[in-house]
Amino acid sequence: MIDIKKVADNADMIINGYAFTKCEEGFRILNLNRPDRALVISKTEEILETSMDDIEIQIVIDYYRKNKKFMEDE
C-alpha cells in the first residue's frame, strides 16, 4: 500500500491534490485523493505509464505545463 503522507512529504510540488515528483524517467504524478490514479511522464511530456483516464491525464499535464518552472533545477 502507498504511504500517502510520505509521497506528499517527498513531492517536489503539489497542485490540487496531485503530487509531482522528479524521477529518473521524468516525473511521477500521483492523485493523493485517489492513490490508484498515477501517471509517469518523460521530460518531453510523453506518457510512459498511467492508470488515469484521458480527461485526468489532460488536466494533470496542464497543471504540469503551467507550473513546471517551479520544478526546474537551479
C-alpha positions, -999 to 999 in steps of 0.1 A, spaced: 0 0 0 12 35 -8 22 58 21 3 90 10 20 111 37 55 100 26 47 107 -11 33 141 -2 63 149 20 88 139 -7 69 156 -36 86 184 -54 53 201 -60 16 195 -50 -12 211 -71 -49 205 -64 -42 171 -47 -17 159 -73 19 152 -60 46 158 -87 79 141 -80 110 141 -102 123 107 -111 149 92 -135 123 88 -162 109 124 -159 81 129 -134 58 108 -113 24 122 -106 1 107 -80 -35 117 -72 -33 119 -34 -71 116 -31 -72 85 -53 -38 68 -50 -48 42 -75 -45 70 -101 -9 77 -112 10 89 -142 46 89 -153 57 113 -180 90 119 -196 107 154 -195 92 158 -230 57 151 -217 55 117 -233 32 94 -213 52 64 -201 28 48 -176 -7 56 -164 -37 44 -145 -56 77 -152 -83 82 -178 -77 106 -207 -95 135 -191 -75 133 -159 -43 129 -179 -50 162 -197 -58 180 -165 -26 168 -149 -4 177 -179 -20 212 -180 -11 216 -143 24 204 -151 29 228 -181 16 258 -161 39 251 -131 70 232 -144 91 263 -139 88 256 -102 104 222 -106 133 232 -127 168 227 -114 186 258 -103 
